[in-house]
Amino acid sequence: MSKKVEIYVWSRCPFCIRAKSLLDQKGIDYIEHVIDGDEQAREQMVARGSDGKRSVPQIFVDDQHIPGGFDGISTLDRQGKLDALLV
């Protein structure tokens, strides 16, 4: 059974685009929350996170926050840890 992956993004954010591209390359299905101009959705994202960051992307795997956005998941990928986390 695959894990539930969610990503909060702004539609034109380059780091969001890169994060989604990395997930796409790995064949991971994810739920995308586009929060452009939606302060309520942004506050929900911040409340779910573990670090209080308001920046995007914010990524959650089975409701576990992955700190660092794109940098966080790309570091996990380089370390060979991302695949195990996502499946």
QUIDA-V652474 format. One record per pair of residues at least 12 apart in sequence whose C-alpha atoms are under 8 Angstrom apart, sorted by the first residue. I is the first residue (numbers start at 1). J is the second residue. Records with the same first field share a line. If there is no record, write none. Layout:
I->J + J
This chain:
1->87
2->86 + 87
3->61 + 62 + 86 + 87
4->30 + 31 + 60 + 61 + 62 + 63
5->28 + 29 + 30 + 31 + 59 + 60 + 61 + 62 + 63 + 86
6->30 + 31 + 32 + 33 + 59 + 60 + 61
7->30 + 31 + 32 + 33 + 57 + 58 + 59 + 60
8->32 + 33 + 34 + 35 + 45 + 56 + 57 + 58 + 59
9->32 + 33 + 34 + 35 + 36 + 56 + 57 + 58
10->34 + 35 + 36 + 56 + 57
11->34 + 35 + 36
13->56
15->56 + 57 + 69 + 70
16->56 + 57 + 70
18->70
19->57 + 69 + 70 + 73 + 74
22->74
28->86
42->54
45->58
48->63 + 65
49->65 + 67
50->65 + 67
51->67
56->69
57->69 + 70
61->85 + 86
